[in-house]
Amino acid sequence: PSLNPNGELLDTYRLLNPDDLGWTNGTANPYHTVGEPDARIDYIFSDVNPRVIPYSSKIIFQDTASPLSDHYGVLTNFLLL
């Protein structure tokens, strides 16, 4: 889940959902550009800090009836100690 070569930043969605690629730009969205593959373009990163702990992360704004954008969002909740 770390995208930093030193392991200092974590992709919170992949950390908490290791078996889900979490596409945020998907063909189910009517604003998605035709011909572009599904992809993950939205991220929330966190450093390794014992006082800031991500505890849930999900893809949001996936309502295909009235999408807000050509991609979905990511919501991560943190526990602050």
Beta strands, then each sheet from edge to edge (+ up, - down):
strand 1: 9-11
strand 2: 45-47
strand 3: 52-60
strand 4: 73-80
sheet 1: 1+ 2-
sheet 2: 3+ 4-
end
